[in-house]
């Protein structure tokens, strides 16, 4: 490979990541300011507050040594999360398609699963809220009674996260295989090439069904209402996010915004055949999809009930069956 080609590809990759990150930090603010606040007939926060000012504020707060059995690993988990999302986005960029095995649906699914598992570890390694212990013993299930298993209050979010990744993420992963079935390949480069020759997967019955399933899976993965199982108010803890303080909490904010953009870009690759690339007009499509998804998600969240597991399980199962139907429709 010539030096000029290497420089060109490197610039395209770095530039695309920078643009994606800049857009991603505005997505939470756009969702809350222009959709949620308008529906609720209130002014809402400044558009820069959720994705920019909140992480900046926490980043400069005092770093606290957390009450955790593995404090270093506990603090490292938010960083691992944002790195995983970065790798997912990196492998969507066409200049990276030479890394064949890593730019496949199997690799994307594996990385998304790691991102989900991190939430389980966040809760299981926590022994405090906002990294500080409560003034009373934070134990449940039996208290001082002998022969009864004890657990910490923060373990509840870990348990919900485990249930979520064990069952709730099926719709998204099933939807990822609709383009695979149509293109006959698990590799992103082949899926993009197929759509350039045959048109977007979205413009087919299987693609429409798959897109619906993907969007529901998108909401589940981001824990948006009504699928906000991970951040239930029942125990006054919004999932593992509530258990971090200072700069480590700011990383969780940045991860969420970047994941929103990355999932939008993944949809663009799989269902429109348009990978993210700053040197192509396609980046505008990626940005449009990344903006459209949180807006639609906010509308659904505003007018939907709050699901408990009793409602969550059958809905997730029904959407998963719709995803299977979408895959079967590719063979018709």
LINSULUR-V479468 format. One record per pair of residues at least 6 apart in sequence whose ideal C-beta (glycine too) atoms are under 7 Angstrom apart, sorted by the first residue. I is the first residue (numbers start at 1). J is the second residue. D is the distance in whole Angstrom. If there is no record, write none. Layout:
i:I j:J d:D
i:I j:J d:D
This chain:
i:9 j:95 d:4
i:12 j:95 d:5
i:12 j:277 d:6
i:12 j:278 d:6
i:12 j:279 d:5
i:13 j:93 d:5
i:13 j:95 d:5
i:13 j:96 d:7
i:15 j:278 d:4
i:16 j:93 d:5
i:16 j:276 d:5
i:16 j:277 d:6
i:16 j:278 d:4
i:16 j:283 d:7
i:17 j:89 d:7
i:17 j:90 d:7
i:19 j:278 d:5
i:19 j:283 d:7
i:20 j:89 d:6
i:20 j:261 d:5
i:20 j:265 d:7
i:20 j:276 d:6
i:21 j:258 d:6
i:23 j:261 d:6
i:23 j:287 d:6
i:23 j:290 d:6
i:24 j:257 d:4
i:24 j:258 d:4
i:24 j:260 d:6
i:24 j:261 d:4
i:25 j:51 d:4
i:25 j:52 d:5
i:25 j:257 d:5
i:26 j:47 d:7
i:26 j:51 d:6
i:27 j:51 d:6
i:27 j:257 d:5
i:27 j:260 d:5
i:27 j:261 d:6
i:27 j:290 d:7
i:27 j:294 d:5
i:28 j:50 d:4
i:28 j:51 d:4
i:28 j:256 d:7
i:28 j:257 d:5
i:29 j:47 d:4
i:29 j:48 d:6
i:29 j:49 d:6
i:29 j:50 d:5
i:29 j:51 d:5
i:30 j:47 d:6
i:30 j:291 d:7
i:30 j:294 d:7
i:31 j:294 d:4
i:31 j:295 d:7
i:31 j:298 d:5
i:32 j:44 d:6
i:32 j:45 d:6
i:32 j:50 d:6
i:33 j:44 d:5
i:33 j:45 d:6
i:33 j:47 d:5
i:35 j:295 d:5
i:35 j:298 d:4
i:35 j:299 d:6
i:36 j:44 d:7
i:36 j:298 d:5
i:36 j:302 d:6
i:37 j:43 d:6
i:37 j:44 d:3
i:39 j:302 d:4
i:51 j:253 d:7
i:51 j:257 d:5
i:54 j:253 d:5
i:55 j:250 d:4
i:55 j:253 d:4
i:55 j:254 d:5
i:58 j:246 d:6
i:58 j:247 d:6
i:58 j:249 d:5
i:58 j:250 d:4
i:59 j:247 d:5
i:59 j:250 d:4
i:61 j:245 d:7
i:61 j:246 d:5
i:62 j:246 d:6
i:63 j:246 d:5
i:63 j:247 d:6
i:64 j:131 d:4
i:64 j:132 d:6
i:64 j:245 d:5
i:64 j:246 d:6
i:65 j:71 d:6
i:66 j:74 d:6
i:66 j:75 d:7
i:66 j:128 d:6
i:66 j:131 d:4
i:67 j:127 d:4
i:67 j:128 d:4
i:67 j:131 d:7
i:67 j:133 d:5
i:68 j:74 d:4
i:68 j:125 d:5
i:68 j:126 d:6
i:68 j:127 d:6
i:69 j:125 d:6
i:70 j:125 d:5
i:73 j:125 d:7
i:74 j:125 d:4
i:74 j:126 d:7
i:75 j:248 d:5
i:77 j:118 d:5
i:77 j:121 d:6
i:77 j:122 d:5
i:78 j:244 d:6
i:78 j:248 d:5
i:78 j:251 d:4
i:78 j:252 d:5
i:78 j:255 d:7
i:79 j:251 d:6
i:80 j:118 d:6
i:81 j:115 d:6
i:81 j:118 d:5
i:81 j:255 d:5
i:82 j:251 d:6
i:82 j:254 d:6
i:82 j:255 d:4
i:82 j:258 d:6
i:84 j:111 d:5
i:84 j:114 d:5
i:84 j:115 d:5
i:85 j:115 d:6
i:85 j:255 d:6
i:85 j:258 d:5
i:85 j:259 d:5
i:85 j:262 d:5
i:87 j:111 d:6
i:88 j:108 d:6
i:88 j:111 d:5
i:88 j:112 d:7
i:88 j:262 d:5
i:89 j:262 d:4
i:89 j:265 d:6
i:90 j:96 d:6
i:91 j:99 d:7
i:91 j:102 d:5
i:91 j:103 d:5
i:91 j:107 d:7
i:91 j:108 d:7
i:92 j:188 d:7
i:92 j:265 d:5
i:92 j:266 d:6
i:92 j:269 d:5
i:92 j:275 d:6
i:92 j:276 d:6
i:93 j:275 d:6
i:93 j:276 d:6
i:93 j:277 d:6
i:94 j:275 d:5
i:94 j:277 d:6
i:96 j:103 d:6
i:97 j:103 d:5
i:97 j:188 d:6
i:97 j:189 d:4
i:100 j:187 d:6
i:101 j:107 d:7
i:103 j:187 d:6
i:103 j:188 d:5
i:103 j:189 d:6
i:104 j:186 d:5
i:104 j:187 d:5
i:104 j:188 d:7
i:105 j:176 d:5
i:105 j:177 d:7
i:105 j:180 d:5
i:105 j:186 d:5
i:106 j:186 d:6
i:108 j:176 d:7
i:108 j:266 d:7
i:109 j:173 d:6
i:109 j:176 d:7
i:113 j:165 d:7
i:116 j:165 d:4
i:116 j:169 d:6
i:117 j:165 d:6
i:119 j:161 d:4
i:119 j:230 d:6
i:119 j:239 d:7
i:119 j:240 d:5
i:120 j:158 d:5
i:120 j:161 d:5
i:120 j:162 d:5
i:122 j:240 d:3
i:122 j:243 d:7
i:123 j:154 d:6
i:123 j:155 d:6
i:123 j:157 d:4
i:123 j:158 d:3
i:123 j:161 d:6
i:123 j:240 d:5
i:124 j:155 d:6
i:124 j:158 d:4
i:126 j:154 d:4
i:126 j:243 d:4
i:127 j:133 d:7
i:127 j:138 d:7
i:127 j:152 d:6
i:127 j:154 d:7
i:128 j:243 d:7
i:129 j:237 d:7
i:129 j:242 d:6
i:129 j:243 d:6
i:130 j:242 d:7
i:130 j:243 d:7
i:130 j:245 d:5
i:131 j:244 d:7
i:131 j:245 d:4
i:138 j:152 d:5
i:138 j:153 d:5
i:139 j:150 d:5
i:139 j:151 d:7
i:139 j:152 d:6
i:140 j:151 d:6
i:140 j:153 d:6
i:141 j:148 d:6
i:141 j:149 d:6
i:141 j:150 d:6
i:141 j:151 d:5
i:142 j:148 d:3
i:142 j:149 d:7
i:142 j:150 d:6
i:153 j:235 d:6
i:154 j:237 d:7
i:154 j:243 d:6
i:156 j:235 d:5
i:156 j:237 d:7
i:157 j:230 d:7
i:157 j:237 d:6
i:157 j:239 d:5
i:157 j:240 d:5
i:160 j:229 d:5
i:160 j:230 d:5
i:160 j:232 d:7
i:161 j:230 d:6
i:161 j:240 d:7
i:163 j:229 d:7
i:163 j:309 d:7
i:164 j:229 d:6
i:164 j:230 d:6
i:167 j:313 d:7
i:167 j:316 d:6
i:168 j:220 d:5
i:168 j:227 d:7
i:168 j:229 d:7
i:168 j:312 d:7
i:168 j:316 d:5
i:169 j:217 d:7
i:169 j:220 d:6
i:169 j:221 d:6
i:170 j:316 d:6
i:170 j:320 d:4
i:171 j:213 d:5
i:171 j:216 d:5
i:171 j:217 d:4
i:171 j:220 d:6
i:171 j:316 d:6
i:171 j:319 d:4
i:171 j:320 d:5
i:171 j:323 d:6
i:172 j:214 d:6
i:172 j:217 d:3
i:172 j:218 d:7
i:172 j:220 d:7
i:172 j:221 d:6
i:174 j:213 d:6
i:174 j:320 d:6
i:174 j:323 d:3
i:174 j:324 d:6
i:175 j:210 d:5
i:175 j:213 d:4
i:175 j:214 d:4
i:175 j:217 d:6
i:175 j:323 d:5
i:176 j:270 d:7
i:177 j:327 d:6
i:178 j:201 d:7
i:178 j:206 d:6
i:178 j:207 d:7
i:178 j:210 d:3
i:178 j:326 d:5
i:178 j:327 d:6
i:178 j:330 d:6
i:179 j:191 d:5
i:179 j:201 d:5
i:179 j:270 d:4
i:179 j:271 d:6
i:180 j:186 d:5
i:180 j:191 d:7
i:181 j:327 d:5
i:181 j:330 d:4
i:182 j:194 d:7
i:182 j:201 d:6
i:182 j:206 d:6
i:182 j:330 d:5
i:183 j:190 d:6
i:183 j:191 d:5
i:183 j:194 d:4
i:185 j:191 d:6
i:188 j:269 d:6
i:191 j:270 d:6
i:192 j:269 d:6
i:192 j:273 d:5
i:192 j:275 d:6
i:195 j:201 d:6
i:195 j:273 d:3
i:196 j:273 d:6
i:200 j:207 d:7
i:200 j:271 d:6
i:200 j:272 d:5
i:200 j:273 d:6
i:201 j:207 d:4
i:201 j:270 d:7
i:201 j:271 d:5
i:202 j:208 d:7
i:202 j:211 d:6
i:202 j:271 d:4
i:202 j:272 d:6
i:205 j:329 d:5
i:206 j:326 d:5
i:206 j:329 d:4
i:206 j:330 d:4
i:207 j:271 d:6
i:209 j:322 d:6
i:209 j:325 d:6
i:209 j:326 d:4
i:209 j:329 d:6
i:210 j:271 d:7
i:210 j:323 d:7
i:210 j:326 d:4
i:211 j:271 d:6
i:212 j:322 d:7
i:213 j:319 d:6
i:213 j:322 d:5
i:213 j:323 d:4
i:213 j:326 d:6
i:214 j:267 d:6
i:215 j:293 d:7
i:215 j:296 d:7
i:216 j:319 d:5
i:218 j:263 d:5
i:218 j:293 d:6
i:218 j:297 d:7
i:219 j:227 d:5
i:219 j:297 d:5
i:219 j:300 d:7
i:220 j:227 d:4
i:220 j:316 d:7
i:221 j:263 d:7
i:222 j:259 d:7
i:222 j:260 d:7
i:223 j:229 d:7
i:223 j:230 d:4
i:223 j:231 d:5
i:223 j:239 d:7
i:224 j:297 d:5
i:224 j:301 d:5
i:225 j:301 d:4
i:225 j:304 d:6
i:225 j:306 d:6
i:226 j:304 d:4
i:226 j:305 d:6
i:226 j:306 d:6
i:226 j:307 d:4
i:227 j:307 d:6
i:227 j:312 d:7
i:228 j:306 d:7
i:229 j:309 d:7
i:229 j:312 d:6
i:230 j:239 d:4
i:231 j:238 d:4
i:231 j:239 d:4
i:241 j:252 d:5
i:244 j:252 d:6
i:260 j:290 d:7
i:260 j:294 d:6
i:261 j:290 d:5
i:264 j:286 d:7
i:264 j:289 d:4
i:264 j:290 d:3
i:264 j:293 d:5
i:265 j:276 d:5
i:265 j:286 d:5
i:265 j:290 d:7
i:267 j:289 d:6
i:268 j:274 d:5
i:268 j:285 d:6
i:268 j:286 d:5
i:268 j:289 d:5
i:269 j:275 d:5
i:272 j:285 d:6
i:274 j:282 d:4
i:274 j:285 d:5
i:274 j:286 d:7
i:275 j:282 d:7
i:276 j:283 d:6
i:276 j:286 d:5
i:277 j:283 d:6
i:307 j:315 d:7
